[in-house]
Amino acid sequence: MSRIGKLPIKIPTTVDVTNDNSIVKVKGKFGTLERTIPEVIGIEQKDGTLIVSLNNETRANKALHGLYRTLINNMLIGVSEQFLITLILQGVGYRASVQGKSIVLNLGFSHPVDIVIPDGITVEVLQNTTINIKACDKEQLGLFAAKVRSWRPPEPYKGKGILYKGEQILRKAGKSGKK
């Protein structure tokens, strides 16, 4: 049995959880999420906690046990608190702004980069160089942040690019010149 999968999940008071056959639906103040779970995984709801259990213990099912317990826990956290990723634009002239349902980035190209913001994700730009991205679905949030970052990943020589908050860039020495 998975060590992570055995842990009970505490349900916040503002969240409603319904389990119909193999679909788990979670509803909170920031939105509604649903996920299909395999038949080998059972979910019990008791006294404000969820317990994820296995019907058949094989090696593959043990891995799914921990995975789906974590996915359900992330759904509960997302609809009650939301997840946040902060991106920092590092470079001369790099800046961002939100215009309608898209984010416009000036990243040193000859043209501004226009990225459409998906439904369920909110983007806030602070001081032109800090982007706060919030969503209740952790998976979609990470994909969107990676899409924005892919336009200018950090480079190791000058440290310019789009960085996650708190990320350390390993710097390389440039050419040493003639000897």
Disulfide bonds with the S-S distance in Angstrom:
none
